[in-house]
């Protein structure tokens, strides 16, 4: 019957979801932030370095309006 495919479907769904969740926790453990920035292009690296410079070395913590000097 049709319901015989449900165990296989569940196994495949879990197997496909594991890498996504694993990367979330690995980035959280290694970088301290669950979301990884891609540094593939020069512009992305430039923005990453700019963010680090604006936030005193913490590029993942975006500053608000209070960070702009008067």
Predicted model as a PDB file, atoms N, CA, C, CB and O in Angstrom, pLDDT in the B-factor column:
MODEL        1                                                                  
ATOM      1  N   UNK A   1       0.836  -1.188   0.000  1.00 88.00           N  
ATOM      2  CA  UNK A   1       0.000   0.000   0.000  1.00 88.00           C  
ATOM      3  C   UNK A   1       0.877   1.246   0.000  1.00 88.00           C  
ATOM      4  CB  UNK A   1      -0.949   0.001   1.214  1.00 88.00           C  
ATOM      5  O   UNK A   1       2.101   1.163   0.100  1.00 88.00           O  
ATOM      6  N   UNK A   2       0.242   2.377  -0.112  1.00 85.00           N  
ATOM      7  CA  UNK A   2       0.958   3.648  -0.217  1.00 85.00           C  
ATOM      8  C   UNK A   2       1.704   3.996   1.069  1.00 85.00           C  
ATOM      9  CB  UNK A   2      -0.012   4.764  -0.566  1.00 85.00           C  
ATOM     10  O   UNK A   2       2.742   4.655   1.011  1.00 85.00           O  
ATOM     11  N   UNK A   3       1.203   3.574   2.215  1.00 90.00           N  
ATOM     12  CA  UNK A   3       1.818   3.946   3.492  1.00 90.00           C  
ATOM     13  C   UNK A   3       3.117   3.195   3.767  1.00 90.00           C  
ATOM     14  CB  UNK A   3       0.846   3.695   4.619  1.00 90.00           C  
ATOM     15  O   UNK A   3       3.809   3.497   4.740  1.00 90.00           O  
ATOM     16  N   UNK A   4       3.456   2.224   2.928  1.00 92.00           N  
ATOM     17  CA  UNK A   4       4.708   1.502   3.110  1.00 92.00           C  
ATOM     18  C   UNK A   4       5.924   2.369   2.773  1.00 92.00           C  
ATOM     19  CB  UNK A   4       4.711   0.249   2.251  1.00 92.00           C  
ATOM     20  O   UNK A   4       7.042   2.033   3.162  1.00 92.00           O  
ATOM     21  N   UNK A   5       5.724   3.467   2.062  1.00 93.00           N  
ATOM     22  CA  UNK A   5       6.847   4.332   1.731  1.00 93.00           C  
ATOM     23  C   UNK A   5       7.152   5.337   2.848  1.00 93.00           C  
ATOM     24  CB  UNK A   5       6.563   5.070   0.435  1.00 93.00           C  
ATOM     25  O   UNK A   5       8.187   6.002   2.799  1.00 93.00           O  
ATOM     26  N   UNK A   6       6.293   5.460   3.834  1.00 95.00           N  
ATOM     27  CA  UNK A   6       6.493   6.450   4.894  1.00 95.00           C  
ATOM     28  C   UNK A   6       7.792   6.247   5.688  1.00 95.00           C  
ATOM     29  CB  UNK A   6       5.321   6.411   5.839  1.00 95.00           C  
ATOM     30  O   UNK A   6       8.476   7.236   5.954  1.00 95.00           O  
ATOM     31  N   UNK A   7       8.167   5.028   6.078  1.00 94.00           N  
ATOM     32  CA  UNK A   7       9.449   4.887   6.788  1.00 94.00           C  
ATOM     33  C   UNK A   7      10.644   5.312   5.932  1.00 94.00           C  
ATOM     34  CB  UNK A   7       9.637   3.442   7.238  1.00 94.00           C  
ATOM     35  O   UNK A   7      11.566   5.959   6.430  1.00 94.00           O  
ATOM     36  N   UNK A   8      10.629   4.954   4.658  1.00 95.00           N  
ATOM     37  CA  UNK A   8      11.721   5.364   3.772  1.00 95.00           C  
ATOM     38  C   UNK A   8      11.742   6.875   3.600  1.00 95.00           C  
ATOM     39  CB  UNK A   8      11.589   4.681   2.405  1.00 95.00           C  
ATOM     40  O   UNK A   8      12.812   7.483   3.563  1.00 95.00           O  
ATOM     41  N   UNK A   9      10.584   7.474   3.498  1.00 95.00           N  
ATOM     42  CA  UNK A   9      10.493   8.917   3.362  1.00 95.00           C  
ATOM     43  C   UNK A   9      11.030   9.616   4.609  1.00 95.00           C  
ATOM     44  CB  UNK A   9       9.047   9.336   3.099  1.00 95.00           C  
ATOM     45  O   UNK A   9      11.734  10.621   4.509  1.00 95.00           O  
ATOM     46  N   UNK A  10      10.698   9.081   5.777  1.00 95.00           N  
ATOM     47  CA  UNK A  10      11.173   9.674   7.027  1.00 95.00           C  
ATOM     48  C   UNK A  10      12.698   9.561   7.134  1.00 95.00           C  
ATOM     49  CB  UNK A  10      10.500   8.991   8.237  1.00 95.00           C  
ATOM     50  O   UNK A  10      13.359  10.507   7.560  1.00 95.00           O  
ATOM     51  N   UNK A  11      13.251   8.421   6.753  1.00 96.00           N  
ATOM     52  CA  UNK A  11      14.700   8.234   6.809  1.00 96.00           C  
ATOM     53  C   UNK A  11      15.395   9.205   5.865  1.00 96.00           C  
ATOM     54  CB  UNK A  11      15.075   6.783   6.457  1.00 96.00           C  
ATOM     55  O   UNK A  11      16.399   9.810   6.244  1.00 96.00           O  
ATOM     56  N   UNK A  12      14.894   9.369   4.659  1.00 96.00           N  
ATOM     57  CA  UNK A  12      15.502  10.268   3.689  1.00 96.00           C  
ATOM     58  C   UNK A  12      15.377  11.725   4.142  1.00 96.00           C  
ATOM     59  CB  UNK A  12      14.854  10.081   2.312  1.00 96.00           C  
ATOM     60  O   UNK A  12      16.311  12.507   3.963  1.00 96.00           O  
ATOM     61  N   UNK A  13      14.256  12.090   4.716  1.00 96.00           N  
ATOM     62  CA  UNK A  13      14.061  13.454   5.190  1.00 96.00           C  
ATOM     63  C   UNK A  13      15.042  13.782   6.310  1.00 96.00           C  
ATOM     64  CB  UNK A  13      12.618  13.653   5.671  1.00 96.00           C  
ATOM     65  O   UNK A  13      15.636  14.860   6.315  1.00 96.00           O  
ATOM     66  N   UNK A  14      15.215  12.884   7.238  1.00 95.00           N  
ATOM     67  CA  UNK A  14      16.156  13.098   8.338  1.00 95.00           C  
ATOM     68  C   UNK A  14      17.589  13.143   7.811  1.00 95.00           C  
ATOM     69  CB  UNK A  14      16.010  11.988   9.402  1.00 95.00           C  
ATOM     70  O   UNK A  14      18.390  13.970   8.248  1.00 95.00           O  
ATOM     71  N   UNK A  15      17.912  12.249   6.870  1.00 96.00           N  
ATOM     72  CA  UNK A  15      19.261  12.230   6.318  1.00 96.00           C  
ATOM     73  C   UNK A  15      19.581  13.515   5.563  1.00 96.00           C  
ATOM     74  CB  UNK A  15      19.433  11.033   5.400  1.00 96.00           C  
ATOM     75  O   UNK A  15      20.728  13.962   5.578  1.00 96.00           O  
ATOM     76  N   UNK A  16      18.606  14.112   4.910  1.00 95.00           N  
ATOM     77  CA  UNK A  16      18.841  15.355   4.184  1.00 95.00           C  
ATOM     78  C   UNK A  16      18.887  16.564   5.129  1.00 95.00           C  
ATOM     79  CB  UNK A  16      17.753  15.556   3.129  1.00 95.00           C  
ATOM     80  O   UNK A  16      19.495  17.578   4.787  1.00 95.00           O  
ATOM     81  N   UNK A  17      18.267  16.478   6.292  1.00 94.00           N  
ATOM     82  CA  UNK A  17      18.228  17.598   7.227  1.00 94.00           C  
ATOM     83  C   UNK A  17      19.458  17.644   8.133  1.00 94.00           C  
ATOM     84  CB  UNK A  17      16.974  17.517   8.073  1.00 94.00           C  
ATOM     85  O   UNK A  17      19.790  18.709   8.654  1.00 94.00           O  
ATOM     86  N   UNK A  18      20.125  16.543   8.329  1.00 95.00           N  
ATOM     87  CA  UNK A  18      21.261  16.487   9.255  1.00 95.00           C  
ATOM     88  C   UNK A  18      22.371  17.465   8.885  1.00 95.00           C  
ATOM     89  CB  UNK A  18      21.822  15.082   9.297  1.00 95.00           C  
ATOM     90  O   UNK A  18      22.852  18.156   9.784  1.00 95.00           O  
ATOM     91  N   UNK A  19      22.819  17.580   7.626  1.00 91.00           N  
ATOM     92  CA  UNK A  19      23.913  18.528   7.334  1.00 91.00           C  
ATOM     93  C   UNK A  19      23.565  19.983   7.653  1.00 91.00           C  
ATOM     94  CB  UNK A  19      24.300  18.423   5.874  1.00 91.00           C  
ATOM     95  O   UNK A  19      24.418  20.727   8.137  1.00 91.00           O  
ATOM     96  N   UNK A  20      22.339  20.393   7.391  1.00 86.00           N  
ATOM     97  CA  UNK A  20      21.946  21.767   7.689  1.00 86.00           C  
ATOM     98  C   UNK A  20      21.984  22.077   9.172  1.00 86.00           C  
ATOM     99  CB  UNK A  20      20.571  22.033   7.158  1.00 86.00           C  
ATOM    100  O   UNK A  20      22.498  23.119   9.577  1.00 86.00           O  
ATOM    101  N   UNK A  21      21.455  21.198   9.969  1.00 89.00           N  
ATOM    102  CA  UNK A  21      21.477  21.407  11.420  1.00 89.00           C  
ATOM    103  C   UNK A  21      22.884  21.252  11.984  1.00 89.00           C  
ATOM    104  CB  UNK A  21      20.529  20.428  12.112  1.00 89.00           C  
ATOM    105  O   UNK A  21      23.252  21.941  12.935  1.00 89.00           O  
ATOM    106  N   UNK A  22      23.671  20.347  11.402  1.00 90.00           N  
ATOM    107  CA  UNK A  22      25.043  20.162  11.882  1.00 90.00           C  
ATOM    108  C   UNK A  22      25.872  21.424  11.644  1.00 90.00           C  
ATOM    109  CB  UNK A  22      25.701  18.953  11.184  1.00 90.00           C  
ATOM    110  O   UNK A  22      26.663  21.812  12.504  1.00 90.00           O  
ATOM    111  N   UNK A  23      25.698  22.064  10.493  1.00 87.00           N  
ATOM    112  CA  UNK A  23      26.445  23.291  10.213  1.00 87.00           C  
ATOM    113  C   UNK A  23      26.044  24.409  11.167  1.00 87.00           C  
ATOM    114  CB  UNK A  23      26.222  23.733   8.766  1.00 87.00           C  
ATOM    115  O   UNK A  23      26.887  25.208  11.575  1.00 87.00           O  
ATOM    116  N   UNK A  24      24.778  24.472  11.522  1.00 86.00           N  
ATOM    117  CA  UNK A  24      24.313  25.478  12.475  1.00 86.00           C  
ATOM    118  C   UNK A  24      25.070  25.335  13.795  1.00 86.00           C  
ATOM    119  CB  UNK A  24      22.788  25.348  12.709  1.00 86.00           C  
ATOM    120  O   UNK A  24      25.599  26.317  14.316  1.00 86.00           O  
ATOM    121  N   UNK A  25      25.122  24.130  14.329  1.00 88.00           N  
ATOM    122  CA  UNK A  25      25.759  23.908  15.621  1.00 88.00           C  
ATOM    123  C   UNK A  25      27.286  23.985  15.534  1.00 88.00           C  
ATOM    124  CB  UNK A  25      25.342  22.559  16.175  1.00 88.00           C  
ATOM    125  O   UNK A  25      27.934  24.421  16.486  1.00 88.00           O  
ATOM    126  N   UNK A  26      27.866  23.568  14.404  1.00 87.00           N  
ATOM    127  CA  UNK A  26      29.317  23.677  14.255  1.00 87.00           C  
ATOM    128  C   UNK A  26      29.747  25.136  14.184  1.00 87.00           C  
ATOM    129  CB  UNK A  26      29.786  22.928  13.002  1.00 87.00           C  
ATOM    130  O   UNK A  26      30.742  25.515  14.802  1.00 87.00           O  
ATOM    131  N   UNK A  27      29.018  25.956  13.443  1.00 82.00           N  
ATOM    132  CA  UNK A  27      29.350  27.383  13.382  1.00 82.00           C  
ATOM    133  C   UNK A  27      29.158  28.042  14.737  1.00 82.00           C  
ATOM    134  CB  UNK A  27      28.492  28.091  12.328  1.00 82.00           C  
ATOM    135  O   UNK A  27      29.931  28.921  15.118  1.00 82.00           O  
ATOM    136  N   UNK A  28      28.138  27.624  15.463  1.00 82.00           N  
ATOM    137  CA  UNK A  28      27.908  28.170  16.805  1.00 82.00           C  
ATOM    138  C   UNK A  28      29.066  27.812  17.730  1.00 82.00           C  
ATOM    139  CB  UNK A  28      26.578  27.644  17.388  1.00 82.00           C  
ATOM    140  O   UNK A  28      29.494  28.642  18.532  1.00 82.00           O  
ATOM    141  N   UNK A  29      29.578  26.588  17.628  1.00 86.00           N  
ATOM    142  CA  UNK A  29      30.671  26.152  18.499  1.00 86.00           C  
ATOM    143  C   UNK A  29      32.003  26.797  18.108  1.00 86.00           C  
ATOM    144  CB  UNK A  29      30.799  24.630  18.458  1.00 86.00           C  
ATOM    145  O   UNK A  29      32.778  27.187  18.981  1.00 86.00           O  
ATOM    146  N   UNK A  30      32.275  26.911  16.810  1.00 82.00           N  
ATOM    147  CA  UNK A  30      33.582  27.386  16.365  1.00 82.00           C  
ATOM    148  C   UNK A  30      33.637  28.903  16.299  1.00 82.00           C  
ATOM    149  CB  UNK A  30      33.919  26.799  15.006  1.00 82.00           C  
ATOM    150  O   UNK A  30      34.576  29.513  16.809  1.00 82.00           O  
ATOM    151  N   UNK A  31      32.641  29.515  15.676  1.00 73.00           N  
ATOM    152  CA  UNK A  31      32.664  30.955  15.451  1.00 73.00           C  
ATOM    153  C   UNK A  31      31.950  31.757  16.538  1.00 73.00           C  
ATOM    154  CB  UNK A  31      32.045  31.260  14.125  1.00 73.00           C  
ATOM    155  O   UNK A  31      32.160  32.963  16.661  1.00 73.00           O  
ATOM    156  N   UNK A  32      31.123  31.101  17.310  1.00 74.00           N  
ATOM    157  CA  UNK A  32      30.340  31.822  18.304  1.00 74.00           C  
ATOM    158  C   UNK A  32      29.078  32.429  17.711  1.00 74.00           C  
ATOM    159  CB  UNK A  32      31.178  32.904  18.936  1.00 74.00           C  
ATOM    160  O   UNK A  32      28.341  33.138  18.396  1.00 74.00           O  
ATOM    161  N   UNK A  33      28.836  32.154  16.454  1.00 73.00           N  
ATOM    162  CA  UNK A  33      27.669  32.671  15.759  1.00 73.00           C  
ATOM    163  C   UNK A  33      27.142  31.552  14.858  1.00 73.00           C  
ATOM    164  CB  UNK A  33      28.016  33.968  14.931  1.00 73.00           C  
ATOM    165  O   UNK A  33      27.919  30.950  14.116  1.00 73.00           O  
ATOM    166  N   UNK A  34      25.851  31.264  14.906  1.00 75.00           N  
ATOM    167  CA  UNK A  34      25.352  30.147  14.117  1.00 75.00           C  
ATOM    168  C   UNK A  34      25.303  30.401  12.613  1.00 75.00           C  
ATOM    169  CB  UNK A  34      23.999  29.791  14.587  1.00 75.00           C  
ATOM    170  O   UNK A  34      25.125  29.459  11.842  1.00 75.00           O  
ATOM    171  N   UNK A  35      25.456  31.637  12.183  1.00 73.00           N  
ATOM    172  CA  UNK A  35      25.331  31.944  10.765  1.00 73.00           C  
ATOM    173  C   UNK A  35      26.690  32.314  10.200  1.00 73.00           C  
ATOM    174  CB  UNK A  35      24.320  33.084  10.534  1.00 73.00           C  
ATOM    175  O   UNK A  35      27.335  33.248  10.675  1.00 73.00           O  
ATOM    176  N   UNK A  36      27.116  31.591   9.203  1.00 70.00           N  
ATOM    177  CA  UNK A  36      28.433  31.791   8.611  1.00 70.00           C  
ATOM    178  C   UNK A  36      28.343  32.807   7.482  1.00 70.00           C  
ATOM    179  CB  UNK A  36      29.012  30.457   8.095  1.00 70.00           C  
ATOM    180  O   UNK A  36      27.422  32.769   6.666  1.00 70.00           O  
ATOM    181  N   UNK A  37      29.301  33.704   7.447  1.00 71.00           N  
ATOM    182  CA  UNK A  37      29.387  34.618   6.321  1.00 71.00           C  
ATOM    183  C   UNK A  37      30.286  34.007   5.265  1.00 71.00           C  
ATOM    184  CB  UNK A  37      29.913  36.006   6.761  1.00 71.00           C  
ATOM    185  O   UNK A  37      31.313  33.405   5.582  1.00 71.00           O  
ATOM    186  N   UNK A  38      29.900  34.162   4.019  1.00 73.00           N  
ATOM    187  CA  UNK A  38      30.739  33.666   2.934  1.00 73.00           C  
ATOM    188  C   UNK A  38      31.743  34.743   2.544  1.00 73.00           C  
ATOM    189  CB  UNK A  38      29.879  33.248   1.713  1.00 73.00           C  
ATOM    190  O   UNK A  38      31.389  35.911   2.380  1.00 73.00           O  
ATOM    191  N   UNK A  39      32.981  34.339   2.402  1.00 77.00           N  
ATOM    192  CA  UNK A  39      34.045  35.274   2.043  1.00 77.00           C  
ATOM    193  C   UNK A  39      34.557  34.952   0.640  1.00 77.00           C  
ATOM    194  CB  UNK A  39      35.205  35.215   3.076  1.00 77.00           C  
ATOM    195  O   UNK A  39      35.753  35.065   0.370  1.00 77.00           O  
ATOM    196  N   UNK A  40      33.672  34.560  -0.229  1.00 81.00           N  
ATOM    197  CA  UNK A  40      34.070  34.128  -1.558  1.00 81.00           C  
ATOM    198  C   UNK A  40      34.527  35.283  -2.443  1.00 81.00           C  
ATOM    199  CB  UNK A  40      32.931  33.407  -2.218  1.00 81.00           C  
ATOM    200  O   UNK A  40      35.453  35.135  -3.241  1.00 81.00           O  
ATOM    201  N   UNK A  41      33.883  36.418  -2.299  1.00 87.00           N  
ATOM    202  CA  UNK A  41      34.186  37.546  -3.172  1.00 87.00           C  
ATOM    203  C   UNK A  41      34.874  38.662  -2.395  1.00 87.00           C  
ATOM    204  CB  UNK A  41      32.907  38.071  -3.833  1.00 87.00           C  
ATOM    205  O   UNK A  41      34.729  38.775  -1.178  1.00 87.00           O  
ATOM    206  N   UNK A  42      35.615  39.473  -3.115  1.00 89.00           N  
ATOM    207  CA  UNK A  42      36.363  40.560  -2.494  1.00 89.00           C  
ATOM    208  C   UNK A  42      35.443  41.526  -1.760  1.00 89.00           C  
ATOM    209  CB  UNK A  42      37.171  41.309  -3.543  1.00 89.00           C  
ATOM    210  O   UNK A  42      35.783  42.000  -0.676  1.00 89.00           O  
ATOM    211  N   UNK A  43      34.286  41.822  -2.335  1.00 89.00           N  
ATOM    212  CA  UNK A  43      33.354  42.761  -1.702  1.00 89.00           C  
ATOM    213  C   UNK A  43      32.863  42.224  -0.359  1.00 89.00           C  
ATOM    214  CB  UNK A  43      32.159  43.036  -2.629  1.00 89.00           C  
ATOM    215  O   UNK A  43      32.737  42.985   0.600  1.00 89.00           O  
ATOM    216  N   UNK A  44      32.587  40.934  -0.283  1.00 84.00           N  
ATOM    217  CA  UNK A  44      32.142  40.336   0.981  1.00 84.00           C  
ATOM    218  C   UNK A  44      33.229  40.428   2.044  1.00 84.00           C  
ATOM    219  CB  UNK A  44      31.739  38.871   0.769  1.00 84.00           C  
ATOM    220  O   UNK A  44      32.942  40.713   3.207  1.00 84.00           O  
ATOM    221  N   UNK A  45      34.473  40.189   1.650  1.00 84.00           N  
ATOM    222  CA  UNK A  45      35.576  40.310   2.607  1.00 84.00           C  
ATOM    223  C   UNK A  45      35.742  41.759   3.057  1.00 84.00           C  
ATOM    224  CB  UNK A  45      36.890  39.793   1.986  1.00 84.00           C  
ATOM    225  O   UNK A  45      36.036  42.026   4.223  1.00 84.00           O  
ATOM    226  N   UNK A  46      35.556  42.668   2.148  1.00 89.00           N  
ATOM    227  CA  UNK A  46      35.651  44.087   2.477  1.00 89.00           C  
ATOM    228  C   UNK A  46      34.581  44.483   3.504  1.00 89.00           C  
ATOM    229  CB  UNK A  46      35.511  44.941   1.203  1.00 89.00           C  
ATOM    230  O   UNK A  46      34.876  45.187   4.470  1.00 89.00           O  
ATOM    231  N   UNK A  47      33.352  44.034   3.293  1.00 84.00           N  
ATOM    232  CA  UNK A  47      32.274  44.358   4.234  1.00 84.00           C  
ATOM    233  C   UNK A  47      32.502  43.699   5.593  1.00 84.00           C  
ATOM    234  CB  UNK A  47      30.920  43.921   3.662  1.00 84.00           C  
ATOM    235  O   UNK A  47      32.183  44.283   6.628  1.00 84.00           O  
ATOM    236  N   UNK A  48      33.053  42.482   5.593  1.00 82.00           N  
ATOM    237  CA  UNK A  48      33.351  41.805   6.849  1.00 82.00           C  
ATOM    238  C   UNK A  48      34.399  42.575   7.640  1.00 82.00           C  
ATOM    239  CB  UNK A  48      33.829  40.375   6.588  1.00 82.00           C  
ATOM    240  O   UNK A  48      34.261  42.763   8.849  1.00 82.00           O  
ATOM    241  N   UNK A  49      35.440  43.015   6.956  1.00 85.00           N  
ATOM    242  CA  UNK A  49      36.483  43.785   7.636  1.00 85.00           C  
ATOM    243  C   UNK A  49      35.942  45.128   8.107  1.00 85.00           C  
ATOM    244  CB  UNK A  49      37.689  43.996   6.708  1.00 85.00           C  
ATOM    245  O   UNK A  49      36.330  45.601   9.175  1.00 85.00           O  
ATOM    246  N   UNK A  50      35.063  45.747   7.345  1.00 84.00           N  
ATOM    247  CA  UNK A  50      34.462  47.013   7.754  1.00 84.00           C  
ATOM    248  C   UNK A  50      33.628  46.812   9.019  1.00 84.00           C  
ATOM    249  CB  UNK A  50      33.590  47.596   6.618  1.00 84.00           C  
ATOM    250  O   UNK A  50      33.702  47.611   9.953  1.00 84.00           O  
ATOM    251  N   UNK A  51      32.837  45.744   9.043  1.00 82.00           N  
ATOM    252  CA  UNK A  51      32.020  45.483  10.224  1.00 82.00           C  
ATOM    253  C   UNK A  51      32.883  45.224  11.450  1.00 82.00           C  
ATOM    254  CB  UNK A  51      31.099  44.300   9.976  1.00 82.00           C  
ATOM    255  O   UNK A  51      32.544  45.660  12.550  1.00 82.00           O  
ATOM    256  N   UNK A  52      33.989  44.521  11.271  1.00 82.00           N  
ATOM    257  CA  UNK A  52      34.897  44.293  12.395  1.00 82.00           C  
ATOM    258  C   UNK A  52      35.525  45.581  12.890  1.00 82.00           C  
ATOM    259  CB  UNK A  52      35.983  43.317  12.001  1.00 82.00           C  
ATOM    260  O   UNK A  52      35.722  45.757  14.092  1.00 82.00           O  
ATOM    261  N   UNK A  53      35.839  46.477  11.976  1.00 83.00           N  
ATOM    262  CA  UNK A  53      36.434  47.751  12.355  1.00 83.00           C  
ATOM    263  C   UNK A  53      35.425  48.637  13.085  1.00 83.00           C  
ATOM    264  CB  UNK A  53      36.972  48.471  11.120  1.00 83.00           C  
ATOM    265  O   UNK A  53      35.784  49.336  14.033  1.00 83.00           O  
ATOM    266  N   UNK A  54      34.169  48.610  12.648  1.00 79.00           N  
ATOM    267  CA  UNK A  54      33.145  49.454  13.269  1.00 79.00           C  
ATOM    268  C   UNK A  54      32.702  48.956  14.638  1.00 79.00           C  
ATOM    269  CB  UNK A  54      31.950  49.545  12.367  1.00 79.00           C  
ATOM    270  O   UNK A  54      32.230  49.741  15.460  1.00 79.00           O  
ATOM    271  N   UNK A  55      32.848  47.670  14.888  1.00 79.00           N  
ATOM    272  CA  UNK A  55      32.358  47.101  16.143  1.00 79.00           C  
ATOM    273  C   UNK A  55      33.484  46.643  17.064  1.00 79.00           C  
ATOM    274  CB  UNK A  55      31.441  45.939  15.854  1.00 79.00           C  
ATOM    275  O   UNK A  55      33.251  45.815  17.945  1.00 79.00           O  
ATOM    276  N   UNK A  56      34.676  47.152  16.886  1.00 77.00           N  
ATOM    277  CA  UNK A  56      35.817  46.814  17.740  1.00 77.00           C  
ATOM    278  C   UNK A  56      36.139  45.325  17.724  1.00 77.00           C  
ATOM    279  CB  UNK A  56      35.546  47.256  19.161  1.00 77.00           C  
ATOM    280  O   UNK A  56      36.368  44.725  18.774  1.00 77.00           O  
ATOM    281  N   UNK A  57      36.157  44.732  16.539  1.00 76.00           N  
ATOM    282  CA  UNK A  57      36.558  43.338  16.417  1.00 76.00           C  
ATOM    283  C   UNK A  57      35.450  42.320  16.562  1.00 76.00           C  
ATOM    284  CB  UNK A  57      37.576  43.052  17.408  1.00 76.00           C  
ATOM    285  O   UNK A  57      35.736  41.126  16.642  1.00 76.00           O  
ATOM    286  N   UNK A  58      34.213  42.732  16.598  1.00 76.00           N  
ATOM    287  CA  UNK A  58      33.082  41.798  16.691  1.00 76.00           C  
ATOM    288  C   UNK A  58      32.203  41.983  15.452  1.00 76.00           C  
ATOM    289  CB  UNK A  58      32.252  42.032  18.015  1.00 76.00           C  
ATOM    290  O   UNK A  58      31.178  42.660  15.530  1.00 76.00           O  
ATOM    291  N   UNK A  59      32.577  41.401  14.319  1.00 75.00           N  
ATOM    292  CA  UNK A  59      31.873  41.681  13.069  1.00 75.00           C  
ATOM    293  C   UNK A  59      30.454  41.118  13.015  1.00 75.00           C  
ATOM    294  CB  UNK A  59      32.660  41.133  11.926  1.00 75.00           C  
ATOM    295  O   UNK A  59      29.663  41.541  12.172  1.00 75.00           O  
ATOM    296  N   UNK A  60      30.121  40.188  13.881  1.00 74.00           N  
ATOM    297  CA  UNK A  60      28.785  39.607  13.842  1.00 74.00           C  
ATOM    298  C   UNK A  60      27.769  40.396  14.661  1.00 74.00           C  
ATOM    299  CB  UNK A  60      28.833  38.189  14.335  1.00 74.00           C  
ATOM    300  O   UNK A  60      26.574  40.104  14.603  1.00 74.00           O  
ATOM    301  N   UNK A  61      28.219  41.380  15.414  1.00 76.00           N  
ATOM    302  CA  UNK A  61      27.302  42.196  16.208  1.00 76.00           C  
ATOM    303  C   UNK A  61      27.144  43.538  15.513  1.00 76.00           C  
ATOM    304  CB  UNK A  61      27.817  42.379  17.676  1.00 76.00           C  
ATOM    305  O   UNK A  61      28.019  44.399  15.607  1.00 76.00           O  
ATOM    306  N   UNK A  62      26.052  43.712  14.830  1.00 73.00           N  
ATOM    307  CA  UNK A  62      25.832  44.931  14.073  1.00 73.00           C  
ATOM    308  C   UNK A  62      25.549  46.100  15.005  1.00 73.00           C  
ATOM    309  CB  UNK A  62      24.682  44.747  13.089  1.00 73.00           C  
ATOM    310  O   UNK A  62      24.726  45.987  15.913  1.00 73.00           O  
ATOM    311  N   UNK A  63      26.225  47.219  14.787  1.00 71.00           N  
ATOM    312  CA  UNK A  63      25.968  48.397  15.632  1.00 71.00           C  
ATOM    313  C   UNK A  63      24.691  49.096  15.228  1.00 71.00           C  
ATOM    314  CB  UNK A  63      27.133  49.378  15.558  1.00 71.00           C  
ATOM    315  O   UNK A  63      24.264  49.015  14.076  1.00 71.00           O  
ATOM    316  N   UNK A  64      24.091  49.772  16.165  1.00 76.00           N  
ATOM    317  CA  UNK A  64      22.904  50.559  15.878  1.00 76.00           C  
ATOM    318  C   UNK A  64      23.262  52.021  15.687  1.00 76.00           C  
ATOM    319  CB  UNK A  64      21.881  50.409  16.994  1.00 76.00           C  
ATOM    320  O   UNK A  64      24.426  52.351  15.459  1.00 76.00           O  
ATOM    321  N   UNK A  65      22.305  52.871  15.773  1.00 79.00           N  
ATOM    322  CA  UNK A  65      22.547  54.298  15.606  1.00 79.00           C  
ATOM    323  C   UNK A  65      23.404  54.874  16.722  1.00 79.00           C  
ATOM    324  CB  UNK A  65      21.237  55.037  15.539  1.00 79.00           C  
ATOM    325  O   UNK A  65      24.020  55.926  16.550  1.00 79.00           O  
ATOM    326  N   UNK A  66      23.449  54.196  17.865  1.00 76.00           N  
ATOM    327  CA  UNK A  66      24.255  54.727  18.976  1.00 76.00           C  
ATOM    328  C   UNK A  66      25.755  54.645  18.670  1.00 76.00           C  
ATOM    329  CB  UNK A  66      23.942  53.958  20.275  1.00 76.00           C  
ATOM    330  O   UNK A  66      26.552  55.314  19.328  1.00 76.00           O  
ATOM    331  N   UNK A  67      26.149  53.836  17.684  1.00 68.00           N  
ATOM    332  CA  UNK A  67      27.560  53.694  17.347  1.00 68.00           C  
ATOM    333  C   UNK A  67      28.061  54.838  16.460  1.00 68.00           C  
ATOM    334  CB  UNK A  67      27.792  52.363  16.653  1.00 68.00           C  
ATOM    335  O   UNK A  67      29.270  54.990  16.285  1.00 68.00           O  
ATOM    336  N   UNK A  68      27.162  55.635  15.903  1.00 69.00           N  
ATOM    337  CA  UNK A  68      27.567  56.735  15.028  1.00 69.00           C  
ATOM    338  C   UNK A  68      27.956  57.920  15.891  1.00 69.00           C  
ATOM    339  CB  UNK A  68      26.431  57.122  14.034  1.00 69.00           C  
ATOM    340  O   UNK A  68      27.157  58.378  16.708  1.00 69.00           O  
ATOM    341  N   UNK A  69      29.187  58.430  15.721  1.00 71.00           N  
ATOM    342  CA  UNK A  69      29.589  59.566  16.555  1.00 71.00           C  
ATOM    343  C   UNK A  69      28.836  60.832  16.166  1.00 71.00           C  
ATOM    344  CB  UNK A  69      31.097  59.801  16.444  1.00 71.00           C  
ATOM    345  O   UNK A  69      28.444  61.008  15.012  1.00 71.00           O  
ATOM    346  N   UNK A  70      28.640  61.711  17.145  1.00 67.00           N  
ATOM    347  CA  UNK A  70      27.907  62.960  16.896  1.00 67.00           C  
ATOM    348  C   UNK A  70      28.743  63.955  16.155  1.00 67.00           C  
ATOM    349  CB  UNK A  70      27.433  63.569  18.189  1.00 67.00           C  
ATOM    350  O   UNK A  70      28.278  65.057  15.865  1.00 67.00           O  
TER     351      UNK A  70                                                      
ENDMDL                                                                          
END                                                                             
